Amino acid sequence: MQTILLSSEEVGKRARELYDNNIRQQVETEENIGKMVIIDIETGEYAVDKTGIESAHYLRKKNPLARLFGIRIGYKVAASFNGDMERDYR
């Protein structure tokens, strides 16, 4: 498989499009709010867990060259350095 070089902005854009168009409806449930969804931007495959670490390992086992991106379910950011994380109520 040929690797296509993408900027970090393009990786984020593709992940957000996959999340908004295909993944959000499936994972954004009350029990998943605050968990991380890790997305393989090339295949659209994803996995969910509390921190994203297990999901990233799972997806890397399936495809060691996967381009992964993490999104915190129900929030506008994945992490915050000042402690405030704004909810995303779409």
C-alpha angles and dihedrals in degrees: 000000000000116000116227115209111232131179117244088250091056092048089052092046093052092047092050091049091051090047096047096043104036116004108041095071091054102044107029097094128134093258092052099048107122095018123115125249114202115203130199098217094202099053102022089232115143143180133198132215139142099272104011094242096106091045092051091050091048093051092044090054089055094045118009091193095050118140102228130194128181129216125183106231113243096007136094093227134035095221140005130208095199096047099249118115119178117220119235108224102187 
